[in-house]
């Protein structure tokens, strides 16, 4: 930041006059005579006057500050200080020199509680309190000349407040005004702002600061030092910077667990004497009586829509984005910055998916969604139900918002679906098709890793997963859910009670979840009846009949796979579901590739025998048994390609 020329001239004239007066005092002290200069005339509009008023410096403390800054402001003062102390090797002033040479000396200026030392305006070099060299802090030297200076020691702590208060809704503006009103009534008063959206929180901070004629300085909590002494020093520098800039400090917390966070903010609340705003994703229980707490809700669907239109210049696909993804403004900013202007809808959609993905990658397994409708071979009724799930997701904006089914803020717009059927009947494949058709990521949640024997840990693990998935850009799959939602028994001990609490918590989160959650089971009959009403859809995946198995066999071999007279009607007699069919086809292809020829019936027979042995099953069809046992010898023919 550059000083205004007129302001710089005013400040320079003030400093020149102050240094001339100091020169007379030091020369008189060196000569052993008594100097009686006129009191310093301080220009009320100068930076010197501002510094003195801000930190409440006495006339002697002001002179000490100027004396400490003099060698940096005028090179002649180093020799003058050496002459005044009678020590050619001491080019810097000392408190001893100040007490001896300056008018109205006061020992209180030397104490740690004095403004000079409390605010780190001057530093003492060496171990001696009054004989150590005095140096004015560099930021203060620049400030005296009218050049606002960002302290290098704060560079790692600070973040720029890039926020546009014009994005705030009337309710959010009222919240910012309420925070400003609290500061006016109870200044200095620390405020805790519970907000999940950092961009909105910064916009609120900017408006609240402007309402009390202040700027806002953002400090990252994660960058604050851990040691108490270092923390106190950093806070003091932050507050000093705020005082010099007519600013308030905004401390931003990340969404993570930190056992020392509340203790840290208790210390901050006690130490800070200027307006302070602490932005935290989750409410902290602070015992400091002066802390006021305000809540900033996540942006609503309409607010997200408006912000998408603002950042992307209102493309026609914004309603679909806002309907599917529940995002904070920071994520919308990131997406908007990552796509080219006027990018097609599919590019923006995929950019949103990529931004929402990293939070969930550490909590669940992302599954490949490379599957299409043609790969899902089901009876007509089951296929219709799966398509209805897609329709519910795609058209929920019309139904919930335009047609009024979203009756309140608590109306969940997500889907909870149960896929029931034996292993290999297509439950996982259907989930992949759903995610692919909807262009959403698919994540499998391992319930065995989520549930813990320690009280409260299961709920915590589930909360992490659902919070990470709340953006709406994913399909969650909970495999083998019957282990969790089985018929409940009477509560006989604390373990049963704890298990019921865990199940209840999961059900509550499923009901509030705005994404798509699919629970799979091999044992639908074991589900508690009370749980069944919670599912929007229940899709039973039957064991495929011969006609379906023939279609599955034809899809099991990709079009590029060379085959030789495969009899799909005969293969369809193998009473195995689609998952096993795909295993047999893959093993048969490997066998044929090893022999350098197309896949033939004898390759499938060998693979089928291996699959049946793995399943510990026997064949009841004599024709199939004879076919599987007869693997005729044949001439090896290398497959084309």
N, C-alpha and C positions, 0 to 999 in steps of 0.2 A: 504494500500500500504506500502511495506517494503522498508526501505532505503538500498541502496547498501552498503556493509560493508566498502569499501574504502571511499565512500562518507561520511558515518557516522563518520569514524575516522577523516577525514579532518575537518568536521564541529565541531566535539567535541574539536579538538585541537584549532580551532579558538575561540570557546566559552571559553575554559579554559584560553587562553591567554587574552581574553577581560575581563573576570571576575577577573583575577589576577591584571590587571591594575586598575579596579574599586576598588578592595580591598585596594590597595595602596592609592588611592585618598580618600576613606572614612576614612581610619585610620589616614591619615594626617589631614583631616578636624576635626576629633574627638579630635586629639591631639593639634589642634590649630596651626599646622605648615603648611608650603606651600610645596606641593608635585610637583615634576617636572618629571613625568614619560615620557618615550619615546612615541611618537605618536603610536597609534595602527596600526600595520601592518595587513592590511586586505587582506586575500588570495582572489584573483579575482575569484577563482573557488568555493568559499564557499557560503553557503546559506546567510550568513550575508551580503556579498557583493551583492548578488542578491536582497535581500530585500532593501538594501540602494539604489541601482540603480533603482529598480522598483518604489519605492515611493519617490525618490529624497530627501533622508534624508541628512541633513548637518551632520558634525562630531558631533556637540553637540546633535542633535536629535538622531543620532545613539547611543550615550552614554546614553541618557535618556531612550531609548528603552531597552538597555542592563541592565540599572539599574532597570527598572520596571520588567524585566524578571528574575533578579538575584535571588530573594528569591525562585522562582520555580525551578531554575537550580542548586542552591547550598544552602543547608539548613543553612549554617553559616551566610548567608547575613541578615537574619532576626535580629539576635543579633547585627550584625555590623551596620545595619541601625538604630536600637534603640540607639546604642551608639553614632552614628554620629549626631542624632537629639537631643540627650540628654533627650530622653523621652522613658523610658523602656516599656511603653504601646503602642509604635508606631513601630511595627516590619516591616512596609512597607516603602519604599522610598516615597518621596514627590517631587513636583516640586520645593519647597523651598530648599530642600536638593540638588537637581540637580543644581539649579542656584548658590548655594553656593559652591559646592564641585567639579563640573566638569569644565574642561577647556572651554574657549570661550563661556560662557553662553549667551543665546539670549532669550529675552522675547517672541519673535515671536513663539517659540516652544510651548508656552502655549495656544496660540489663537486657536479658533475652526477651522480656515482655515489652520492651520499647518498640514503637512502630518500625524503627530502622532495622531491627533484627528480626522481629516477628514476621514482617512481610518480606524479609530477605532483600531489602533495598540496598544494604551494604553487606559485604562479607569481610571477615577478619582473617588475614593470612597468618599462618604460624600459630603457636600455642599461647602466646601472651595476649591477654585481653586488651591492654592499653598500648602495648608496644608493637603489636602485630600490624602489618600494613592494611590499610583500609582500601577496598575497591568497591566502587558502585556497580551494581548489577548491570550487565550490558543492556538488558531490555529497558531499564530505567534511564540509562544514558540516552538511548534513542528516543524514548518518550519525551524527555526534557527538551529535545530539539524539535519535537512535533512529528516524529516518524514512528507511527505505531509499529511495534515489532513483535513478531511471534516468537516466544521463548523456545529455543531449540530443545530444551528439556521437556517441553510439553508436546513436541511433534509426534512422538509415539503414542501419546494418550489421546490427542485431539482428532476429531473427524469434522469435515466441513458440513455445515447444516445446509444441505441442498433440499429445500422444501418450498412448495408453493401453497400458501394458505388459501388461495382461491379454490382449491379442490375440496374444501371442507363443506359439508352439508350444514344447513341451519342448526341442527342439533349439535354437530361437532363444533361449530363456531360458538354456540352457547356454552359448551364445555370449556373451551379455551378462555372465554370471558369469565367463567366462574373461577378458574384457576387464577387468573389475573386479579380478580376481586379478592380472593383469599390472600394473595401476596400483599395487596394494598392494606388489608385489615390487620394482618398478622406478620408483617415483614420484620425480620427474615423468617420465613416459614418454609421448611422443606415439604415438597409435594411428591407423592407417589402416584404415577400414572400407569395403571395396569392396561397394557395395550399389546395386542399381538401383531399389529401392523406398524412397522417402523416408519414408513413413509407418512402415514396418517399422524402418528405420534409427533413426528418432526414438524408437520404442518400445524398441529395444535400448539406445539412449543413456540413456533415462530409467531403465531397470532397472539398467544398469551404474553410473550415477551414484548411484542409491539404495543400491546395494550398498556404496558407500564413503561413505555419509551425505552426499551432495552433491546440489545441484541441477544442471541443465544449461542453459547459455546458448547459444542458436543464433546463429551469425554466418553471413551469406550471403557466400560467396567473391566472387560477382560484384559485391558492394558495396564490397569492400576497395579502397583507393586504389592506383593503379599505381606512384606514386613510392615509392622505398625509404624516404626519411625520413618521408613521410606514413604509409606502411604500418607502420613501426616504432612510430610514435606511436599509431596506431589499435590495434595489437596490445597495446601497453602499457596503454591504457585498458581494453581488453577483459579483460586479465588482472587488472588492479586491480579491476574490477567483479566478476570471478569470486572473487577473494580476499575481497572484502567480503561476498559472498553465500554463501560456502561452496559454490561452484559450480565446474563444469568447463566448458570451452568446446568447443562442437561447431561445426566449420566445414563448411558444406554446399556442395558443388560441383554445378554443373549439368552436364548431359550435352552438352558442347560442346568444341570444340577451343580450346586456349589454350596457346600456346608458352611462356608464362611461369609456368604453374601449378606445375610441379615446382620451379622455382627459388624461387617464392614460398613453397612449403611447406618447402623446405630452410631458408629463413630463419626461418619460423615455428617449426620444430622446434628450431632452435638458440636462439631467443630465449625460448621459453616455459618457465616454471618451474613451471607448474601442470598437472594432467592435461588432455590435449588429445585430442579425437577428430575426425579428418578423415574426412568421408563423401564418397566419390567413386564415380561410376558405373563408372569404369575404373581399374584399378590403376596407380598412379604408381611409377616406379622412383626411389626416394629413397635417396641414399647415406648419409644420417644413420644412424649405427649404432644409435641408440636407438629407431628407429621399428619398431613391430610391426604386422603386417598381418593382418587377419581378413577372411574372406569371408562375406557374408550373401546366400544364394541368393534368387532371385525366389520369391514365394509359389507354392506348388504348387497344383494344381487343387483339392485338398481344402481347403487354406487359403483360397483365393479363395472357394470355396463357403461356407465357414463365415463369412467376412467379409461376403459378400453377404447371408447370412441375418441377420447381426448388424445391418447398416445398413438393410436393407429389411424387417426383422421377418419373415423366412422366408416369402416368397410361394412358391407352387408352381412358378413358372417359373424359379427360381434354377438348377436343374441345367442347363437349356438355355443360360442366360447363361454359366455357368462353362464349359460344354463348347465354346461357340463362341468366346468372347473370353478371351484370356490377358492379364489386366490387373494392374497394380500396385494397391496399396491406395489410393494417392493418387487414381487415376482413379476407383476405386469410390466413394471419398468424394465426389468432384466430381459424379458421376452421382447418387448418393443425395441430395445437397443440391439438385440441379436438378429433381427430379421431385416431384410432390405425394405425400403419404402414400397408400399403397394404390393407386398408379398401375397401370394395366393393363400387361401384359407388353409390348405393342407400343410404348408410350411409353418404357418403360425401355430397351428394345432400341434404339430410335432415338436415345435420349440417349447410349447407349454408342457408337453409330456416330459421332455428332457429336463426341464427345470424342476418339476415335481418329483422326479425319480430319485435323486440322490438321498433324500431323507429316508426313504423306505428301503433302499438297497441294503442298509445295514441291519434291517429288522426282519426281512422276509426274503424268500428266494424268487427272483424274477424268472418267469417261464417264457420260452419262445412261443409266439402266437402265430407262427406261420402255418395256418390252417384256414380252409375256406368251407363254404356251405357244401360244396361237392364232396368234401372229405367226410362229412357227418352223415352217416347212413342210419336213419332211424325210421320207425313207423310214422305215419302221417300225423297222428295226434301229438306225439312227443316233439316232432319237428315244428309243428304249429306253436306249441308252448314256448319252445326256445326262441322262435321268431317274435313272439309276443314280448319276451323279455327285452329284445332289441328295440321294439316299438316303444315300450315304456320309457326306456332311456332316451331315445331320440326325440320323443314328443312331450317330454315332461314340462318343457317351458310353456308350451301351448296349454296343457291341461292345468298345471299348477298356477300359472300366472295370468294368462289371458282368460282362462275359463274359471278362475277363482277357486281352485281346489286347495291352494296354499292359504289356509284360513288363519294362520298365525305363524309367529317366528319359530314355533316348536314343530311345525309340520316338516317331517323328514321326506326328502324327495328321492331317497335312494331305494334300492331294491335288495331284499334278502330272499335268496332262492335256495331251495333244497333240491339237489340232484341225488336220487336214490336208485341203486341198482347194483348188481353183482360186479365184481372186478372185471374190467375189460369191456364193459358194455358201452363205453363212450362218454362217461361223465367228464373226465379230464379233457377229452377232445372237444366236447361241447363248450367247455369253459374257454378253451383256446380260440374256438371259432367266434364266440361272443366277443372276446377282447379284440380279436383281429377286425371283425366287422365294425365294431365301435371305435376302432383306432385308439384303444386304451392299453396300458400296460397290465400284465397279468402277474400277480404275486401269490405264491403259495405260502401259507402260514403253518408252521409246524407247531401244533398245539402242545406236543410233548415238551417242546423247548420253552413254550410260553408259560405253562402252568408250573408253579413252584410250591414246595411244601411250606415255605415261609409265608406267614400271614402278611397280606398286602402286596407281596411281590408279583403275584399273578395279575392283579388289577393294574399295577404299575406297568407291567410288560404290555398288557392289552391297550392301555392308554397311549403308550408310545406308538404302537402300530396304528391305531385308529387316528391319532392326531396327525401322523405322517401321511395317512391316506385321505385325510379330509379334503384335500384339494380336488378330489373327484376324478382324477385322471387315471384311476386304477380299477381293476377288478380283483378283489381279494377272494382267495379260495382257501377254505378251511377243510382239510381232508380228514376223513374218519371222525366226523362230528358226533357220531352216536356215542363215542366214549365220553363225550361231555354232556350231551343232551339226552342221555338215557333216562328211563323211568326213575323218578326220585323215590327214595325210601324215607322212612321216618328218621328224624334227627335223633340219634342216640348219643352222640358225643360231639366235642368241639370240632373234630375233623369233618363230620357231616355238615355241621353248621357253616364251617368255613367254605366247604365245597359249594354249598347252595349260594353263598354270597358271591363267589366267583362266577357262577353261572348267571346269577341275576345281573351282575355287572356287565357281562358280555352281552346279555340280551338287551340291556338298556343302551349299550353303545351301538348294537346292531340297529335298534329302532331309530337312533338319532343319526346314523351314518348316512351321508348323502351320496355315497358311491354305490357300487354293485358288490354285494357279498354273496358268495356261493358256498354253501355247505354241502359236502358230499358224504354219503354213507352207504355201506353195504347192507345195513340192517335197519331198514325203515321201521320195522315193527318194534324195535327197541326204543323208539323215540317216545318221550312223554307227550301225551295228547295236548297238554297245556302249551307246549312249545310250537305245535304245528300251526296254530293260528298266527304266529309271528311271521310266517313265510308268505310272501306275496305270490310265489309260484312254488309248486311241488311237481317236479318232473320225474316220473318213473322211467328208468331205462331198462326195458325188458331184454331178456335173453333173445338174440336174433333168431328168427326162423330161417329155414333153408333159403327162401327167396332173398332175404336181407343178407344172409351170409354170402350168397353168390355175388351180390353187388359189392360187398366188402372185399371179397377176394379179387374182384376186377380192379378195385381202387388200390389194393395192397401193393400191386406192382406198378411203379411209375411208368409213364409212356415211353421213356427212353430205355427201359430195361428190356433186353432181348429175351424173348420167351419162345418155347417150342411146344406147340400143341397142348397147352394147359387145359384140362377139363374142369371148368369152373362148376359145372353141375355136380361132378363127383366130389370136388373139394368142398362144396357147400354142405355135403353130408357129414362133414366133420363137425361135431357138436361143440364148437368152441366159440367164444365171443370175439369181438373185433380186436381187442388187445392181443389175444393169443394168435389170431390170424396174422396180424402184422409181425409178430415175432417169428412165426413160421416162414412168412414170405421173406423176411430179411435173412434168416439163416439159410434158406434155400438159395437166395441170390449169392450169398457168400460161398456156398458150396459150388455153385455153377461157375462163379468167377475164378475159383481156385483151379477148376478143371479146364478153364478157358473156353467155355461154350455157353449157349443160352440156357435159361432156367427151364428145366423140364420136370415132368411129373415125378421122376425118381428123386430129383433134388427136393421137391416138396414133401415126398413121402419120408425121406430121411429126416428132414427138419420136423415133420409132424410127429414121428416116433419120438424124437428127442423132447418135443414140447409135452407130449402125453406122459412121458416118463417123469418129466419135471413136475407135472401136476399130479403124479401118482394116480393116473386114471387108466382104465382099460377100455377097449372098443367092444361094442356089442353088435355092430354090423359086420357080418361075416365077409361081405364083399370088400368093405373098407379094410378089414384086418388082412385079407389076402393081398390087397393092393399095397398096404404099408410094408408087408413082409417081403414082397417081391420087388427088389430094386435091380432091374435087369442091367446086364453089362451092355455097354454101347460104345460106339466109336466116338472118340473125342473130336469135337468140331469147335474151332476157335470162333468165338462170337465176333461179329463185325463191330468195329469200334471198340 
